[in-house]
């Protein structure tokens, strides 16, 4: 019995030592496979970081989840990604303020020229890390510009030629409007002047007929000339006729009786051309 128990203990110990040696050769045989899981997680993390790094270097925009992944597992790369994202945002706002399509293209050329100068300086200084960062910034700017060109905002931007034609059209429209107003103003003044002149001539004709009636002379039917200056006629100003200006062909009558001994018939004076006709009767 004693020998049998000792033999079992020996075989059990030998089995345990064998399993221990196997675990040392193959970590996956460890209890719970903890070491293997850590290794797999590390490999997966490195693979994910490499994919995000490639995406960032190509100039593509990172998602919020990818930015968070960098923040947790690669703080240095995360800082670079934050700077690149801020520069993209500023460049996007600059593009949105462009006046024309050519203006947007000019902004891209100017930005890339600035970065090219920085890149050359980094290469001359043999600063590989800085040169790599500048190259990522350049790719990000190019990618942002490509997205803007495909957007509705870019499609609505005019070209330089379209903008010039639009400005010319507005200028011609403004000149036409001013000319129309000037024409209407001139016509209105002319109408006022003509109305004032007609009223003045009518008043002078009535005054002449009344003076002829009182003096016992016969009024003339010829149009009365306007003695006013041109500026006074345009303004419609009234200027009295010279006193005692009687027609040269007036025929005197004595005591309201004609040469035949009869009372003169009423005389109608015609109004000047362009004025409404109005009859005036002269009584003895």
C-alpha angles and dihedrals in degrees: 000000000000091000092049093053093049091051093052092050090051094051092048092052091048091053092051092050090050092052091048091053090050092052090053091053094044116034091191089073091064118115109280090358089256097156093048091050092052091051093050091049091051092050092049091048093051090048091051092047091051091052092050091046092053090049092049094048091051090059098249121145115255122227124237091255092052091049090052091049090054091048091056102040107021113029093171093055089043091059090053091049091052092052092048092049092051091050090050091052092051092048091049091054090049091053092050089059093055116127096207141006090258089053091056092050090049091054091053093050092048094049094048090047091056092050092046089056091051091047093053090050091052092049091050089051090048090234100153096178094053092044090053091050093050090050090054090050092051092051091049092052092050091049092049091050092051090053091050093051089055093049130098091243091063092045090056093052114103125227121247091257093050090050092052092049090049091052091049090051092052091048093051091047091052093050091048091051092050091048092051091051091049092051092049090048092049093049091049092052092048092051090049091048093048091047091050093047093049091050091049093051091048091051091049092050093051091048091050093050091048091050091049091051092052093046093044095240130130115250121233121246094211117113114268114241119230109239094189123114117258091251090052092048092052092050091047091235116167119235120179121236117251111276116259094019101150126168116270094228096052112137114217120226127196121231092339092296125118126226090264090058096249132111113267118254119246112276122218117210117210120227120238117268114279092032127100113261115257128178123219123190123208115207124199 
